Amino acid sequence: MLNFATYGAEGAAPLMIVHGLFGSARNWGVIAKRLSDRGPVVTVDQRNHGHSQWVDSHTYPDMAADLAEVIEAQGGPMDVVGHSMGGKAVMVLALQRPDLIRRLIVADVAPVTYTHTQMQYIDAMRGVDLAQVERRSDAEAQLKALGVEPSLCSFFTQSLDVKEKKWRLNLDILARDMDHIIGFPEVEGQFDGPTVFLAGAESDYVTPEYRPEIKRLFPKAKVAKIPGAGHWLHAEKPREFEAAVRAVLDAPDAD
């Protein structure tokens, strides 16, 4: 089973938060703690990330099956938030196992294939001389020298085990399966539950041209935008993101 952390206890329906590519449960700790005042929050490390198992596959049906296992082990349906790659994973979960999701929040991604790749970041992480890293800031400096923007340097090094001098990311499998990651699988069915696509207003991941496909798969979907936020909306505008998630989860039709 995936590694996961739990925050909070009794209260509203449990919430699962699913990180994106190169992320981890740890990245969502602050937001999870804040949202746990309304009920339990579970943050997961997806396969090939964080402290979860490294496996020889990184497809969305596999990721969805991982998430289903955690939800079932926690006792049933949850509200679910997924960002980017995590958003695609939870969309596939919702389409394949709608019984496990009460309300779906997809953060800055659409059910489509994108043309951009993330290989430049994998190449940069592979380019870090880990033998010369004694602290995270050493790795950040190397990443910056390799052309990675400063905010992402800090983000990526949260997945670096400095003591063991290794990445907690299965870079080889993520590179091999990059076409799966930027794509979206053919999935039958629809998810008829409450769904919100929460996008960064400065991001180009959820554009009007994707609305028909969103509505085809998620008939009740609404799209909301966070002003001034790009793709990493939860990191760029954490308070606004938290407030938007609360508003969605506490809406009257959540029950």
Secondary structure, DSSP 8 states (H G I E B T S, - for coil): ---EEEE--SSSS-EEEE--TT--GGGGHHHHHHHTTSS-EEEE--TTBTTS---S---HHHHHHHHHHHHHHTTS-EEEEEETHHHHHHHHHHHH-GGGEEEEEEES--SS--S---HHHHHHHHTS-GGG-SSHHHHHHHHHHTT--HHHHHHHHTTEETTTTEESB-HHHHHHTHHHHHS-----S---S-EEEEEETT-SSS-GGGHHHHHHH-TTEEEEEETT--TTHHHHSHHHHHHHHHHHHTSGGG-
